[in-house]
Every structure is written in structure tokens, then in C-alpha cells.
Amino acid sequence: MQQPKTENPSALDRARDELYSHILRCGVLQAQIEHQSDWFDDTIEYMAERYPTLGEEDLAELRRLGERYCQPVIRHGPPVGATS
């Protein structure tokens, strides 16, 4: 049986989850790289205001996580069941 969480998520955890939600809602995944960069500039600035306890390192980590989330999946071989 799974134990309930006894501690609250950190500000960074909450900000990360919110950022992922924004990415999905705003269509950033389909945007060109330069547009994604502009979007992240604005969004991380917003997140800094929304989560004032996050320091510069936390905000940089948040951006790295978001940018990684937007990267396409790398395929290493043919799809399963493909014939040559």
C-alpha cells in the first residue's frame, strides 16, 4: 500500500509542474527554436515573480528542465515490428 506524502512539494517542484502545464497549453512544443527561446525568457521572468523564493540557480534549472521537456524524442533504430 502506498504511503501518503507527508511533506509539501517545494517551490521549485510546483514551479516545474506549472511550467510543464504552460508548455502544453501554449503550444511551445510546435514552435520554432527562436520562438521557444523568447517564450522561455518571458515565462521564466513570470515564474520568478510568481515564485519569489526561487533563486537564480533555481530559475536556471527550471529553464533547463523546460527546454529539455520541449526537445524531440531521439530515435535510435527502426520502430518495433518494422521490416527492412
C-alpha positions in Angstrom: 0.0 0.0 0.0 1.3 3.4 -1.0 2.1 5.8 1.9 0.6 9.3 1.6 3.1 12.2 1.2 3.7 14.0 4.4 5.7 16.9 3.1 4.5 19.7 0.7 6.2 19.9 -2.7 9.0 22.6 -2.8 8.5 25.9 -4.7 10.8 24.5 -7.4 8.6 21.4 -7.8 5.4 23.5 -8.0 7.0 25.9 -10.5 8.3 23.0 -12.6 4.8 21.4 -12.8 3.3 24.7 -13.6 5.9 25.3 -16.3 5.2 22.0 -17.9 1.5 22.8 -17.9 2.1 26.1 -19.6 4.3 24.4 -22.2 1.5 22.0 -23.1 -1.2 24.7 -23.1 0.7 27.3 -25.1 1.8 25.1 -28.0 5.5 25.8 -27.3 6.4 22.2 -28.4 5.5 23.1 -32.0 7.2 26.5 -32.0 10.5 27.2 -33.8 13.6 27.3 -31.5 14.0 31.1 -31.6 10.3 31.5 -30.6 10.7 28.9 -27.8 13.7 30.9 -26.5 11.7 34.1 -26.5 8.8 32.3 -24.8 11.1 30.9 -22.1 12.6 34.4 -21.5 9.1 35.8 -20.8 7.8 32.7 -18.9 10.8 32.4 -16.6 10.5 36.1 -15.8 6.9 35.4 -14.9 7.8 32.4 -12.8 10.4 34.5 -10.9 7.6 36.9 -9.9 5.2 34.1 -9.1 7.7 32.2 -7.0 9.8 34.8 -5.3 11.6 32.3 -3.2 13.4 30.8 -6.2 16.9 32.0 -6.6 18.8 32.5 -9.9 20.1 28.9 -9.8 16.6 27.5 -9.3 15.3 29.6 -12.2 18.2 28.5 -14.4 17.4 24.9 -13.5 13.7 25.5 -14.2 14.5 26.8 -17.7 16.8 23.8 -18.4 14.1 21.4 -17.4 11.5 23.2 -19.6 13.9 23.3 -22.6 14.7 19.6 -22.2 10.9 18.9 -21.9 10.5 20.6 -25.4 13.2 18.5 -27.1 12.0 15.8 -29.5 12.5 12.2 -28.7 15.6 10.7 -30.2 15.0 7.5 -32.2 17.9 5.1 -32.1 16.6 2.5 -34.5 13.7 1.4 -36.6 10.3 1.1 -35.0 9.5 -2.2 -33.4 8.0 -4.6 -35.9 9.5 -2.7 -38.9 10.8 -4.8 -41.7 13.8 -4.0 -43.8 
